[in-house]
Amino acid sequence: MDALDKLTERFAREVSRHSSRRGFIGRLGLLLMGSGGIPLLPVARAAGPKAIPDVEPEVPAKGYPGVAPQPSLSPEEQGDPASCDYWRYCGTHGALCACCGGSANACPPGTEMSLMGWIGTCRNPVDGKNYIISYNDCCGKPLCSRCWCDRASKNPRTRPPVRPQASGEVLWCVGTKETYPTCTSANVLGVALDQG
């Protein structure tokens, strides 16, 4: 133990000879501030083992073969949540959770909803109001290959380079145990304010 004490003392004295307390505290502060910004960096996982396929299947106009239509989530809504034409999916990009064992607003069993997502505004055809929709990826299982829907890239109001929070092109499995997406859910956050 005596040799370890001497080695530690020698190392500490050598460091103190070549550096100052202010310099050490400054470098430590810089390290802490820099490491705080790492979660803010863009995330691209397209090269991962479970990447989204390059070729997206064509979306049929009325539902998908082999997927039973589902009832709307409430009487104030109409349409099939297992179809890309469902009103909530105006800004979605990915497989629909309603076709993968979940629903339009719930993840399939064994997956977990990402804490982050992108936002869209969709018009409910029943009441004619615009609603704020939060699109969250459900993460934890391999990518569901059923009911692929990409309406986000066809939406002229989506501008990923300027507004990443409105983009479905980013994989949003942040804050979850697994980092690859299974499907996408569409959760109504509330009524959008009229711009008039």
C-alpha positions in Angstrom: 0.0 0.0 0.0 2.9 2.3 0.7 4.1 2.0 -3.0 0.6 3.0 -4.2 0.6 6.0 -1.9 4.0 7.1 -3.2 3.0 6.6 -6.8 -0.2 8.6 -6.3 1.7 11.4 -4.5 4.3 11.6 -7.2 1.6 11.7 -9.9 -0.3 14.5 -8.1 2.8 16.6 -7.6 3.8 16.2 -11.2 0.3 17.3 -12.4 0.3 20.3 -10.0 3.7 21.4 -11.3 2.5 21.6 -14.9 -1.1 22.9 -14.4 -3.0 25.4 -12.3 -6.2 25.1 -10.4 -7.9 27.6 -12.6 -6.8 25.7 -15.8 -8.0 22.4 -14.3 -11.4 23.9 -13.3 -11.7 25.6 -16.7 -11.1 22.4 -18.6 -13.4 20.5 -16.3 -16.2 23.0 -16.9 -15.6 22.9 -20.6 -15.9 19.1 -20.5 -19.1 19.2 -18.5 -20.7 21.9 -20.7 -19.7 20.0 -23.9 -21.0 16.7 -22.7 -24.4 18.3 -21.9 -24.9 19.1 -25.5 -24.4 15.5 -26.8 -28.1 14.5 -26.5 -29.0 17.5 -28.7 -27.0 16.3 -31.7 -29.1 14.8 -34.6 -29.6 11.1 -34.5 -29.3 9.0 -37.7 -29.7 5.3 -37.3 -30.4 4.3 -40.9 -27.2 2.3 -41.1 -28.2 0.2 -38.1 -29.0 -3.5 -38.2 -32.8 -2.9 -38.4 -32.8 0.0 -40.9 -36.0 1.0 -42.7 -36.1 -0.5 -46.2 -35.1 1.8 -49.1 -38.1 0.8 -51.1 -41.3 1.7 -49.5 -44.3 -0.4 -50.6 -47.2 1.3 -52.4 -50.1 2.1 -50.1 -53.5 0.9 -51.3 -56.3 3.5 -51.3 -58.6 1.5 -48.9 -56.7 -0.5 -46.3 -54.2 -3.2 -46.6 -54.6 -6.8 -47.8 -54.8 -9.2 -44.8 -55.4 -6.5 -42.3 -58.9 -6.4 -40.8 -60.4 -2.9 -40.7 -60.5 -1.4 -37.2 -63.3 0.7 -35.7 -62.6 4.4 -35.1 -61.3 5.3 -31.7 -64.3 7.5 -30.8 -67.7 8.5 -32.2 -66.2 11.9 -33.2 -63.9 10.2 -35.7 -64.5 8.3 -38.8 -62.4 6.0 -40.9 -60.2 2.9 -40.4 -57.1 3.4 -38.1 -55.5 0.5 -40.0 -55.6 2.5 -43.3 -53.1 5.2 -44.3 -56.1 7.4 -45.3 -57.2 7.7 -41.6 -57.4 11.4 -40.8 -54.8 11.3 -37.9 -52.0 10.1 -40.3 -51.6 13.3 -42.3 -48.0 13.7 -41.1 -47.0 10.1 -40.4 -44.0 8.2 -41.7 -43.6 4.5 -40.9 -45.6 1.4 -40.2 -48.9 2.0 -38.5 -49.2 0.6 -35.0 -52.8 -0.2 -35.7 -51.6 -3.0 -38.1 -48.8 -4.2 -35.8 -50.7 -5.3 -32.7 -51.4 -1.8 -31.2 -53.8 0.9 -32.1 -53.6 4.4 -33.6 -52.6 5.8 -30.3 -51.1 2.8 -28.4 -48.0 0.7 -28.9 -48.0 -3.1 -29.5 -47.2 -5.3 -26.5 -43.5 -5.6 -25.9 -42.7 -2.2 -27.3 -42.3 1.2 -25.6 -43.4 4.6 -26.8 -40.5 7.0 -27.5 -40.5 10.1 -25.2 -39.8 12.3 -28.2 -41.7 12.5 -31.5 -42.7 14.9 -34.2 -45.8 17.1 -34.4 -48.4 17.5 -37.2 -51.7 19.3 -37.6 -54.5 17.2 -39.2 -58.1 18.1 -40.0 -60.8 15.8 -38.6 -63.4 15.5 -41.4 -66.3 14.9 -39.0 -66.1 18.2 -37.1 -63.9 20.2 -39.6 -61.4 21.2 -36.8 -57.7 21.0 -37.0 -56.0 18.9 -34.2 -52.4 18.8 -33.0 -51.1 15.2 -33.5 -48.0 13.8 -31.8 -46.4 11.1 -33.8 -44.3 8.8 -31.6 -42.3 5.8 -32.6 -42.9 2.6 -30.6 -39.6 0.9 -30.0 -38.4 -2.5 -28.9 -39.2 -5.0 -31.5 -38.0 -5.4 -35.2 -39.6 -3.0 -37.7 -43.1 -4.0 -38.5 -43.4 -4.5 -42.3 -47.2 -4.1 -42.4 -49.2 -1.0 -43.4 -46.3 1.3 -44.4 -47.6 4.9 -44.6 -45.6 7.9 -45.7 -47.7 11.0 -45.8 -45.1 13.2 -44.1 -42.8 13.6 -47.1 -45.9 14.4 -49.3 -47.0 17.1 -46.9 -45.9 20.5 -48.2 -45.9 22.0 -44.7 -43.2 19.6 -43.5 -39.7 21.1 -43.8 -37.2 18.7 -42.2 -34.0 20.8 -42.8 -35.6 23.8 -41.1 -38.0 22.2 -38.6 -36.7 18.7 -37.5 -39.6 18.5 -35.0 -42.0 18.2 -37.9 -40.1 15.5 -39.6 -40.9 11.8 -39.7 -37.6 11.0 -41.5 -35.7 11.0 -38.2 -35.8 7.9 -36.1 -37.2 9.1 -32.8 -36.4 6.1 -30.4 -34.8 8.4 -27.9 -35.1 7.7 -24.2 -36.1 4.0 -24.7 -34.3 0.8 -23.9 -34.1 -0.2 -27.6 -33.1 2.3 -30.3 -34.9 0.9 -33.4 -38.5 1.6 -34.3 -41.3 -0.9 -34.6 -44.2 1.3 -35.7 -45.6 4.8 -35.4 -48.6 5.9 -33.2 -50.6 9.1 -33.7 -51.8 10.7 -30.4 -54.2 13.7 -30.4 -52.8 16.4 -28.1 -55.6 18.9 -28.6 -57.4 21.3 -30.9 -55.2 23.6 -32.9 -55.8 27.4 -32.7 -57.4 28.9 -35.9 -55.0 31.0 -37.9 -57.4 33.7 -39.0 
